[in-house]
Amino acid sequence: MVCPLRISDDAARAMYVGNRANATARRWARFWARSIMLGLLPKRWVTLEVVGRRSGRLVRFPLGMADWDGHWYLVSMLGEQCNWVCNVRAADGRATLRRRRPVPCRLVEVPTSERPPIIKRYLQKAPGARPHIPVDRRAAVAAFQPVAARYPVFRVVPLQR
């Protein structure tokens, strides 16, 4: 799916100064979350629901997933201090992924040494993340090793109901 709106890399980065979404980024996030929950986007696009670490309220984040080696992964394009990452860690990995239906899951953090091929796959499939991770999506997997520690990756483990 090609987004009809083209945003420069600088403009995309400007929407997340200090790893915090500005008003424009929050509006886009609400739009994408609604589109995802209606099932209008491919399977790799989900809305992450997790309890806020400070508010205790359920918060939602629209995210793209990477598929690698038979598993699905969430990658933080904004790095360690991203809100959803901090909330997932505080919730001990308990979260829900939502498209049309909720899927309770556990998000298991991937060790740094295993992240490079997953981050590469993520950049191949999530165009909006490309301005935020300083490695070209076509680079060799080894090129991702120096930045892997800066970008948390979580394996999605659906829980049995």
URLINZI-V371680 format. One record per pair of residues at least 12 apart in sequence whose C-alpha atoms are under 8 Angstrom apart, sorted by the first residue. I is the first residue (numbers start at 1). J is the second residue. Records with the same first field share a line. If there is no record, write none. Layout:
BEGIN
I->J ; J
END
This chain:
BEGIN
9->131
10->131
12->128 ; 131
13->131 ; 132
16->78
19->78 ; 79 ; 81 ; 82
20->82 ; 83
29->61 ; 62
30->62
32->62
33->46 ; 47 ; 60 ; 61 ; 62
36->62 ; 98 ; 99 ; 100
37->98 ; 99 ; 100 ; 101
38->99 ; 100
39->99 ; 100
44->64 ; 65 ; 66 ; 67
45->62 ; 63 ; 64 ; 65 ; 99
46->62 ; 63 ; 64 ; 65 ; 97 ; 98 ; 99
47->60 ; 61 ; 62 ; 63 ; 97 ; 98 ; 99
48->60 ; 61 ; 62 ; 63 ; 95 ; 96 ; 97 ; 98
49->61 ; 95 ; 96 ; 97 ; 98
50->84 ; 87 ; 88 ; 91 ; 94 ; 95 ; 96
51->87 ; 88 ; 91 ; 95
52->87
53->86 ; 87 ; 90 ; 91
61->84
64->122 ; 125 ; 126
65->122 ; 125 ; 126
66->118 ; 119 ; 121 ; 122 ; 125
67->118 ; 121 ; 122
68->117 ; 118 ; 121
71->155 ; 156
72->155 ; 156
73->118 ; 153 ; 154 ; 155 ; 156
74->153 ; 154 ; 155 ; 156
75->119 ; 122 ; 151 ; 152 ; 153 ; 154
76->151 ; 152 ; 153
77->129 ; 132 ; 133 ; 151
78->132 ; 133 ; 151
79->150 ; 151 ; 152
80->150 ; 151 ; 152
85->152
88->107
93->106 ; 107 ; 108
94->106 ; 107
95->107
103->158 ; 159
104->158 ; 159
105->156 ; 157 ; 158 ; 159
106->156 ; 157 ; 158 ; 159
107->154 ; 155 ; 156 ; 157
108->154 ; 155 ; 156 ; 157
109->152 ; 153 ; 154 ; 155
110->152 ; 153 ; 154 ; 155
112->148 ; 149 ; 152
113->145 ; 148
115->145 ; 148 ; 153
116->141 ; 142 ; 144 ; 145 ; 148
117->141 ; 144
118->153
119->144 ; 148 ; 153
120->137 ; 138 ; 141 ; 144
121->137
123->137
124->137 ; 138
134->147
END
